[in-house]
Amino acid sequence: ITSVTMPDTIKEIQDYAFSSNRKLTSVKLSENLQVIGSNAFFNCRSLKSIELPASIKSVDVYAFSAAGFETVTIPESTTFTTLDQFVFYQCQDLKEVVLPATMTNIAENTFADCPNEITIKAPSGSYGLSYAKNNNFKFEEKTNKEILTTNTLFLIKENGKYGYENKNGERIVDCIYDDAKEAIPFDSLPDT
């Protein structure tokens, strides 16, 4: 198997599901995926990147250890706030990790035995900054707008009224409201 596209009905990837598949180069995860099991992508050396969906709740120990990732981006999520032990253990090519402001805990050994200097990119004042400092990682400040996925709306104000725009600056909700909240993930909006 060199490429996998998961249907959106998949909610869990079992332990060792793709383990040691050195030919796997592309994975499109289910938009409803909640759990990635232990060692699910262990030793997938040709897998250079993966995009975790905002629905993710748990990535188990060693899930991506020894994978070929160069960059990892963790999605903004209220349900996925902790990176478990050894998730990216021995990722030989890993150089950059992008963390959202919602990340609140990373195990000390999440990136153990990764030989390259890793740069943590996260918003100023976030847990990512303190993790980078405490674990001797380089740090690069990013705004929430640069980090958040495209399914987030940002508050705008015009003539004393509030509305929302997406990450690309496209107006999604006209400025007609007297009061509003800061950033809203689409998946938190009520069904109409």
Backbone hydrogen bonds in HBPLUS format (Angstrom, degrees):
<---DONOR---> <-ACCEPTOR-->    atom                        ^
c    i                          cat <-CA-CA->   ^        H-A-AA   ^      H-
h    n   atom  resd res      DA  || num        DHA   H-A  angle D-A-AA Bond
n    s   type  num  typ     dist DA aas  dist angle  dist       angle   num
A0025-THR N   A0002-THR O   2.78 MM  23  5.48 167.6  1.80 139.9 141.3     1
A0026-SER N   A0002-THR O   3.27 MM  24  6.64 149.1  2.37 148.7 155.9     2
A0004-VAL N   A0026-SER O   2.87 MM  22  6.23 149.2  1.96 142.4 152.5     3
A0028-LYS N   A0004-VAL O   2.79 MM  24  6.17 155.6  1.85 153.0 161.5     4
A0006-MET N   A0028-LYS O   2.90 MM  22  6.09 176.7  1.90 172.0 171.0     5
A0010-ILE N   A0007-PRO O   3.18 MM   3  6.02 173.4  2.18 125.5 127.5     6
A0034-GLN N   A0011-LYS O   2.72 MM  23  5.20 169.4  1.74 129.5 133.0     7
A0035-VAL N   A0011-LYS O   3.17 MM  24  6.60 154.1  2.24 147.4 155.3     8
A0013-ILE N   A0035-VAL O   2.89 MM  22  6.23 157.0  1.95 151.2 158.5     9
A0037-GLY N   A0013-ILE O   2.78 MM  24  5.67 150.9  1.87 147.7 157.7    10
A0017-ALA N   A0014-GLN O   3.25 MM   3  5.48 153.6  2.32 134.8 130.8    11
A0016-TYR N   A0038-SER O   2.99 MM  22  6.48 143.4  2.13 146.6 158.0    12
A0019-SER N   A0016-TYR O   3.30 MM   3  4.79 155.8  2.36  96.3 103.4    13
A0018-PHE N   A0040-ALA O   2.79 MM  22  5.47 149.5  1.88 145.5 155.6    14
A0021-ASN N   A0018-PHE O   3.17 MM   3  5.82 140.1  2.34 148.7 143.3    15
A0020-SER N   A0042-PHE O   2.60 MM  22  5.82 176.2  1.60 167.7 168.2    16
A0024-LEU N   A0021-ASN O   3.36 MM   3  5.71 161.2  2.39 109.7 115.0    17
A0033-LEU N   A0030-SER O   3.27 MM   3  5.13 167.3  2.29 106.8 107.0    18
A0057-LYS N   A0034-GLN O   2.71 MM  23  4.92 165.8  1.73 129.9 132.8    19
A0058-SER N   A0034-GLN O   2.98 MM  24  6.40 150.5  2.07 161.4 168.3    20
A0036-ILE N   A0058-SER O   2.93 MM  22  6.34 152.8  2.01 150.3 159.2    21
A0060-ASP N   A0036-ILE O   2.88 MM  24  6.12 175.0  1.89 176.3 174.6    22
A0040-ALA N   A0037-GLY O   3.23 MM   3  5.40 153.7  2.30 130.9 126.6    23
A0042-PHE N   A0039-ASN O   3.20 MM   3  4.70 172.2  2.20 101.3 103.1    24
A0041-PHE N   A0063-ALA O   2.76 MM  22  5.65 157.2  1.82 157.1 165.2    25
A0044-CYS N   A0041-PHE O   3.28 MM   3  5.66 142.9  2.43 140.1 131.9    26
A0043-ASN N   A0065-SER O   2.89 MM  22  6.34 158.4  1.94 151.9 159.1    27
A0047-LEU N   A0044-CYS O   3.14 MM   3  5.64 160.3  2.18 116.0 122.2    28
A0068-GLY N   A0044-CYS O   3.18 MM  24  6.39 147.5  2.30 135.4 125.8    29
A0070-GLU N   A0048-LYS O   3.24 MM  22  5.88 147.1  2.35 151.8 143.2    30
A0056-ILE N   A0053-PRO O   3.21 MM   3  5.81 171.8  2.22 119.1 121.4    31
A0063-ALA N   A0060-ASP O   3.06 MM   3  5.52 149.0  2.15 141.6 140.2    32
A0065-SER N   A0062-TYR O   3.20 MM   3  4.87 163.8  2.23 101.2 106.2    33
A0064-PHE N   A0087-VAL O   2.97 MM  23  5.50 141.7  2.12 142.6 154.6    34
A0067-ALA N   A0064-PHE O   3.12 MM   3  5.52 146.2  2.23 140.1 135.0    35
A0066-ALA N   A0089-TYR O   2.71 MM  23  6.14 138.5  1.88 153.4 167.3    36
A0095-LYS N   A0070-GLU O   2.85 MM  25  5.53 171.1  1.86 142.8 141.6    37
A0096-GLU N   A0070-GLU O   3.25 MM  26  6.60 148.6  2.35 151.4 158.1    38
A0072-VAL N   A0096-GLU O   2.92 MM  24  6.36 151.0  2.01 147.0 156.3    39
A0098-VAL N   A0072-VAL O   2.77 MM  26  6.19 163.4  1.79 160.4 166.3    40
A0074-ILE N   A0098-VAL O   2.92 MM  24  6.12 175.3  1.92 169.8 168.7    41
A0104-THR N   A0081-THR O   2.84 MM  23  5.36 155.9  1.89 136.6 143.8    42
A0105-ASN N   A0081-THR O   3.12 MM  24  6.43 140.9  2.28 161.9 159.9    43
A0083-LEU N   A0105-ASN O   2.88 MM  22  6.39 151.7  1.96 147.5 155.3    44
A0107-ALA N   A0083-LEU O   3.01 MM  24  6.20 166.2  2.03 160.7 164.0    45
A0089-TYR N   A0086-PHE O   3.24 MM   3  4.62 169.9  2.25 103.1 102.0    46
A0088-PHE N   A0110-THR O   2.98 MM  22  5.77 149.7  2.08 149.6 159.1    47
A0090-GLN N   A0112-ALA O   2.97 MM  22  6.37 163.9  2.00 161.6 166.6    48
A0094-LEU N   A0091-CYS O   3.35 MM   3  5.58 157.3  2.40 109.1 115.5    49
A0119-THR N   A0095-LYS O   2.86 MM  24  6.15 159.6  1.90 139.5 142.4    50
A0097-VAL N   A0119-THR O   2.93 MM  22  6.26 160.6  1.97 161.0 162.0    51
A0121-LYS N   A0097-VAL O   2.76 MM  24  6.08 165.1  1.78 158.8 161.5    52
A0099-LEU N   A0121-LYS O   2.75 MM  22  6.08 161.9  1.79 164.9 171.2    53
A0103-MET N   A0100-PRO O   3.30 MM   3  5.78 167.4  2.31 112.6 116.3    54
A0110-THR N   A0107-ALA O   3.11 MM   3  5.31 164.7  2.13 121.0 119.2    55
A0112-ALA N   A0109-ASN O   3.18 MM   3  4.80 163.3  2.20 109.9 107.2    56
A0138-LYS N   A0118-ILE O   3.30 MM  20  6.42 146.9  2.42 155.0 155.5    57
A0120-ILE N   A0138-LYS O   2.86 MM  18  6.09 173.9  1.87 146.3 144.9    58
A0140-GLU N   A0120-ILE O   2.86 MM  20  6.21 154.3  1.92 157.1 159.2    59
A0122-ALA N   A0140-GLU O   3.24 MM  18  6.69 145.0  2.37 149.5 159.5    60
A0142-LYS N   A0122-ALA O   3.01 MM  20  5.28 153.0  2.08 117.4 121.8    61
A0126-SER N   A0123-PRO O   3.16 MM   3  5.58 151.2  2.25 134.9 134.5    62
A0129-LEU N   A0126-SER O   3.15 MM   3  5.58 134.3  2.37 107.3 117.0    63
A0131-TYR N   A0127-TYR O   2.86 MM   4  6.09 161.6  1.90 161.2 167.4    64
A0132-ALA N   A0128-GLY O   2.94 MM   4  6.05 160.2  1.98 144.6 150.0    65
A0133-LYS N   A0129-LEU O   3.01 MM   4  6.28 166.4  2.03 154.1 157.2    66
A0134-ASN N   A0130-SER O   2.91 MM   4  5.98 167.0  1.92 150.5 154.5    67
A0135-ASN N   A0131-TYR O   3.02 MM   4  6.03 132.3  2.26 144.0 154.9    68
A0137-PHE N   A0132-ALA O   2.83 MM   5  4.59 169.1  1.84 141.3 142.7    69
A0136-ASN N   A0133-LYS O   3.45 MM   3  5.27 172.6  2.46 103.9 104.6    70
A0146-GLU N   A0143-THR O   3.03 MM   3  5.28 128.9  2.30 102.8 115.6    71
A0147-ILE N   A0143-THR O   3.18 MM   4  6.49 143.3  2.32 146.7 157.3    72
A0147-ILE N   A0144-ASN O   3.13 MM   3  5.09 125.1  2.45  94.0 108.3    73
A0148-LEU N   A0144-ASN O   2.76 MM   4  5.70 173.9  1.76 162.4 163.9    74
A0186-PHE N   A0151-ASN O   2.75 MM  35  5.46 165.0  1.78 167.3 166.9    75
A0153-LEU N   A0184-ILE O   2.97 MM  31  5.28 163.4  2.00 137.7 142.5    76
A0184-ILE N   A0153-LEU O   3.18 MM  31  5.28 150.5  2.27 134.0 143.0    77
A0154-PHE N   A0165-GLU O   2.65 MM  11  5.21 164.9  1.67 157.5 163.1    78
A0165-GLU N   A0154-PHE O   2.83 MM  11  5.21 150.5  1.91 141.4 150.8    79
A0156-ILE N   A0163-GLY O   2.89 MM   7  5.30 158.5  1.94 140.5 139.2    80
A0163-GLY N   A0156-ILE O   2.99 MM   7  5.30 154.1  2.06 144.2 147.8    81
A0158-GLU N   A0161-LYS O   2.84 MM   3  5.39 161.7  1.88 157.1 162.8    82
A0161-LYS N   A0158-GLU O   3.02 MM   3  5.39 164.8  2.04 116.9 121.6    83
A0162-TYR N   A0177-TYR O   2.64 MM  15  4.92 164.6  1.66 144.3 150.0    84
A0177-TYR N   A0162-TYR O   3.14 MM  15  4.92 166.8  2.16 145.4 143.4    85
A0164-TYR N   A0173-VAL O   2.99 MM   9  4.91 150.1  2.08 124.6 133.6    86
A0172-ILE N   A0164-TYR O   2.87 MM   8  5.66 161.8  1.91 139.5 145.4    87
A0173-VAL N   A0164-TYR O   3.07 MM   9  4.91 171.0  2.07 135.4 136.5    88
A0166-ASN N   A0170-GLU O   2.92 MM   4  5.49 154.3  1.98 147.4 151.9    89
A0169-GLY N   A0166-ASN O   2.95 MM   3  5.40 163.7  1.98 120.7 122.9    90
A0176-ILE N   A0174-ASP O   2.94 MM   2  5.75 119.5  2.31 113.0  96.4    91
A0188-SER N   A0185-PRO O   2.94 MM   3  5.55 163.9  1.97 120.6 125.9    92
A0189-LEU N   A0186-PHE O   3.04 MM   3  5.46 164.8  2.06 115.9 120.8    93
